Amino acid sequence: MIDFGLEEDFKAKLDWVRAFVDEKVEKLDVLWPSPAAPHDKSLVEARKILAPLQQEVKRRGLWAAHLDHDLGGPGFGQVKYLHIAEILGRTNWGSVVFGCQAPDSGNSEILARYGTPEQKAHYLQPLLDGEVYSAFSMTEPEGGSDPIYFSCRAEQDGDAYVINGEKWFSSHANYADFLIIMAVTDPDAEPYRRASMFLVPTGTPGVAFVRETGVFTEPYPERGGHPYMRYTNLRVPASAMLGPRGGGYEVAQSRLGGGRIHHAMRTIGLCQKAIDMMADRAVSRKTSGVLISEKQSVQFDIAESQIALRQFRLLVLHCAWLADQRGRERELREAISMVKVASADIAEKIIWRAMHMHGSLGVSNEMPFAHMLFMTGMLGLADGPTEVHKVSVARRILKRATPHEGFFPPQHLPAARAAALAQFGLNAETVNRRA
């Protein structure tokens, strides 16, 4: 049985998280609104404020709430974590304050799963403690996120590997202490066994930033948080390989699934914030002598948004519940693809309505809708384009489908009626006989 009920002590924790985010964390968004600001260690005053907030979260046992006990987290499970993540989704800084920010959250999971004891000591523990940041350097300018077309190579040279190639949108690499680089080690192997993962300190000779690319809310050419990377004769020891040789795709997929669920969880909070802003605006703004909350079109926008969000939240809750179960991996993969597609769709519709309801103020740079709309674009592309996941869902459904002979399907009423009459020994005259 699926039960999404929560214990009273956990509800109390959520009350504290809501108040803490509202009173403390969202203030950081106002002071440092850049999407990459939470990772920027050069912001002196921000780091002074951030550190004690993180300590308070740790003191209350809420640090890295997405992780199980064996990884140093509280072991809440994904269903309970959803309730925390949706609160953090209202703010750009929340995940860093609570130690569950991307891409570090996913990187910690693959380090725990595939790392050697030495790699865990050197990279994983500082990452879990919030002492360092990491970056996942996988996508390429030409190959995108499809590993079949990756050209960045890692060639073995004795007890080392030499990496050459370019990577695109390596998020937060310019703020990271180390990189996880996916590079082709076996170009002639089957498509999904060609690449391997490598752990590389950011300061290693051969690591270069072509451009510190930003997102569309950040004016070019100012520094952004999603760099275009170039690796030139980047030499790393063989011990830098994370996971088995040729296992890069497997390692990548193991982190992307969790990331997709967590993006969806945060999307709930982002959308609820937009709906709350719509409602506040509706009961504050007048036109034609009445509050716009009295306009049916406004009421429709608010109602449709809240109904859609409730449906989406239940979809994500079910996905999180599957993640907490054992032996449900196939169902989970399908559920992850569904929430990935739905995240971008619902966020775009709700945030656009909220922006529109605020009129000219909504499209100004004095409101946060530009950043919120950027998030909808990111949700459609991050961890695999939406279209790829639609295809994945459709293929799983089509595998369960049964082909039929001829033009008319089994549900064709004349044939279905004839079969039913024959099964029960009836005919057109006797079927409607009355006493």
N, C-alpha and C positions, 0 to 999 in steps of 0.2 A: 504494500500500500504506500502511496506517495503521501507524505505528511510534511507540509512546509511550516508547521508550527514552531515557535521559538520559546525557549525557557525564559523565565522572568529575569534571571541574572544576565542573560545575553541581551534582552531588551533594554536593560539598564545600561549596558555597554553602548548600545546603539544610540540611546538618548545622549550619552556623553559625547559620542562621535559627532552627532548632529550639531550639538551646541559648540563643540570645539571647532568644527569646520566653519560654522557660521560666524563665530566671534573672533577667531584667530586666523584660520587658513585662508579664507576668502579675501582677507585684507591684503595678503601677499599678491593675489591676482591683480589687485588694483594698483599696487606700487610697482610691481614688475610683471607686466602683462605679456611679455614676449613668450611664445610657446616653448622656447628653449631655456628660458630663464631659470627654471628649477634645477637645471643641470649645470648652470654656469657658475663655477667656483670663484670666478673673478669678481662677482658681485659681493663686495665686502659686507655691506650692511645687511643684505639679504641672508648671507651665511650666518651672521651673528644672531639673527632672529630665528633662522631655521633650526640650528643646533638644539636649543632648549625645547623647541616644539617636538622635535624627534625624540628627545629624552623623555618627555612627558608621555608620548605614545608608547615607548618601550616600558616605562614604569607601570603603565596600565595593562601591559600584556597584549597590546594590539599591534605590535611591530610585525611587519611581513605576514599579515594575516592570511595571505593566500597559500602559505607553506604549511606542510605537515610538521609534526613534532620532530621527525628525524632530520629535518632540514633547518631546525632552529626556529620554526614558526609555532603559533599557538595550536595548530591542528584543528581549526574550526571546520574544515571541509568546504566545498565550493558553494553549497546552498547558503550556509551562514555567511560566507565571505561575500556573496552577492549583496547582502544587506549593507555591508560596509562599503563595498565598491560603488554602489549606486549613490551613496552619499558623497564619496570622493569624486564621482563623476561630475559634480556641480562645479568643480574647481580645477584649475590647471596645476596647482601646487599640491593638491591633496595626496596624490600617490607618492610623491617624494617625501612628504612629511610622515607618511605611514610606512615607508619602506617597501612599497609594492609597485614601483614605477616600471614602465616599459622603457627600454628592452631588458633592463636588469632582472626583472621577475622571470622572464623566460630563459634568460641566460643562466640564472642560478639553477633552474630546474635541469637544464641539460648538463651543467657541470656536476650536479649531484648524481645524475643518472649515468653519465659516461666518463666523468673525470677520474684520473688516477688519484691515489692518496696525496701525492705531491701536488698535483694540479688543484685539488680541493683546498689544500692548506694554503697555497700561494694565491689562488684567485677566488675560490668560492667563499671562504670564511670572511675575508674583508668585504666582499660584495654583500653578503648577508648582514654584516654589521653596519652597512651603510658608509663604510670608509672610502670606497672607490666606486667609480661608475664604469660601465662596459658598453660596447657597441657590437651589433650583429651586422657584419659586412658580407652580404650575400648577393643582392640584386646588382645587375650590370647594365651599362648604357645600351648595349645591343640585345642582350639576352633577357632583360627584364627579370622576372622571378622564375623563369623556366630553366631549370638546371641542365636541360638537354642542350641549350644553346650557350652555356657559360664558356668563356674563353680564358678567364684568369687561370693560369697554370701554376702548379707547385711541382717542380721536378726534383727528384731525389738526387742528392750529391753526397755520397758517403753516409755519414750519420746526421745529415741535415737535409732540409728542403729549401729550395730557392723559389720564391713566389714572384711572378710577374703578371701584371694585368691591371684592369681598372674595375672599380666598383661604384655604383651609383646609389645615392640616398642611404648612406650608412649612418642612420640616425644617431645623433649625439656622439659621433666619433671624435669630434673636436673638443668634447668635454670628457671623453673616456680615458681611463687609465690603461685599459687593454681592449683589444679587438678579438672577435671570433670571426675568422675569415674562412669562407668556403671557396676552395680552389680545386681545379681539375688535377687529379693525380694519375688517373688511368683513362686517357682519352679514348682508348679502343674498347673499353668495357661496355657492358650494356648501359643504356641511357641513364638509369638511376643508380648506377654503381660507379660513376666516373669521378665523383668529387669527394673530398675529405674536408674536415674542419681543423683549423689551427688556432691556437691561443697565442696572441702576439701583443706584447706591450706596445702602447701607442708611440713611444719614443724610439722604437727600434729603427736603425738606419734602413732606408728604403721605403718608409711610410711617408707619403706626401699627400697634401690636400690640394687638389686641382682647384676646387672652389668650395667655399662653405655655403652651400646652397640653402636657401630658406624656403618657407612656404609662402602662399600668395597673400598672406596678411603681413608679410615682412618685406619692405621695399628693397629692391635690388639697387646697389650691390652690397647692402649691409650684411653683416655676419648672420648666417642662419644656422640651424641645428641639424641639417641633413646633408653632410658633405659628400662631394664627388671625390673619390679616392683614387690614387694611383700607387701601385706597388712595383718598385723597380729593384730587381735583384735583392729582394727582401729575404735574408737568410735566417732561418729558424731551426732549432734542433729538432730531431725526430720526435723527441719527447713532448714537443709542442702540439702534436696531433691530438685532437679531442675525439674520442671514439675510434672505431676501426677504420682502417684505410678503405676508401670506397664507400664509407657509411655516412657521407655528408648529408645526403638527402634524408636518410632515416633520422639523423640527429635534428635536422631542420624541422621536419614534420612533427617531431615529438615536442618541440617548443612552440610551434605555431598554433597548435590546437588550443592549448591553454591560453595563449595570447588572444585568440579570437573570442573565447568565452569572456575573458576579462574586459576586452573592448566593449562587448555587448553589455556587460554589467554596468560599466561606467556610462554607456549611452543612456541607460535608464535615468540616471541622475541628471545628465545633460538635458534630456528631453523634459523631465519634470521641472527643471529650473525654467525652461522656456515657457512651459504651460503656466507656471506660477507668475512669470512676468506678464504673460498675456492677461491673466485674471486680474492682477493688480492694475494693469493699464486700463482694463475694461471698466473697473469701478472708479476710476480716477478721471478719465477723459470724457469730455462732453462734445457732442456735435448736434447741430440743429436743436439745441436746447435740452437734450437729454443725454444721460450717460450712454456710452457706446455699449455697455453691458446689456442695455435694453434692446439692442438691435439683434434680430434673429440670426443674421449672418455671423455676427461675433459669437453668439451662443453656439451656433453650429461648429465654428472653428474650435472653440474650447472643448465642446463635448466630443467631437470626433477625434481630437488630439488625445484626450484622456482615455477614451475607449480603446484607441489603437495602442496607446502606451500600456494599458492594463493587459491587453492581449500579448503584446511583445514581452512584457515582464514575465508572464506565465510561461511563454516559450523559453525564455532564458532560465527561469527557475527549473523547468523540466530538464534542460540541458545540463545545468549544474548538478541536479539530482543524479542524472546518468553518470556524470563524472565522478560522483561519490560512490557509485556501485562498482562491483567487480564483475568482470565477464560480460559487460555491456558495451564493449569497445565499438562494435559495428554500428549499433544504434547511436552511440555518442558521436561518431564521425558524421553521420547524417544530420544529427541535431546541431552540431557545430557549424556545418555548412549553412543550415537554415538560419541560425541566429546571425551568422556573418552577413548574409544577404539582407535580412530584415533590419539590421542595425543601420545601415546606410540609408535605406528607404524611409524608415520612420523618422530618423533624425532630420533628414532633408525636409520632409513635409512639415513637421512640427516647428522647426526653427524658422523656416520660411514664413509660416503663418505668424509667428511671434514677431518677427522683424516687420512684416507688413502691417501688423496691428499698431506698431509704434510710429507708422508714417515716416516722415522725413527724418525724425530723430532715430528711427530704427536703422536707416542706411548710413547714418553719420558715424564718424570715428569716435563718438562720445558714448557709444553703446557697444556691448561685447558681441554683437551678432556676427560680425565679420569673422572673429575667431571661432565662434560656434559653427558657422557655415563651413569654415575650413575643416573642422572636425568631421563634418558629413562627407566631404570629399575624401579625406583620409580614410574614413571607415569603408568607403567603397573600393579602396585600393590596397590598404595595409593587409599584410599576411595573405596576399592573393587577391586578384581582382574579383569583384562580385560575380562577373559572368562565369568565371571558372567554377565557382561554388554552385551557381544555378545548374550548370551542366552536371556537376557531381550529384546533386540531389535528383535531377531528372534521370540520370543513368541508373541510380539505385532503384527508383520507382519502376523504370522500364524493365529492369531485370526481373521484377516480380510480376510483370504483365504476362498474360496468356494470349498468344495469337489465335485467330479463328479463321476458318475456311470461308471463302465466298464473300459477297458484298455485305450481307446483313450480319450484324454482331449478335451475340447470344441474348442481349437485352432487347432485341427487336421485338416489339410487342406481339405481332401476329404469330411469330415462331414460339415465343415464350408462352403465349396463351395456349397454343396447340399442345405444347409439351406438358403444361400443367393439367389440361383437360385429360390427356392420355394417362398421366400418372395417377389420377384419381378416378379413372373410369367414367368420365363425364363427356358430354358433347354440347354443342351449342344450344340444343333444345332443353337438356336436363339441368344445365349449370345454374339457371336462375329459377328453377322450380320452387314454388312456395306452397306452404301447407294450406 
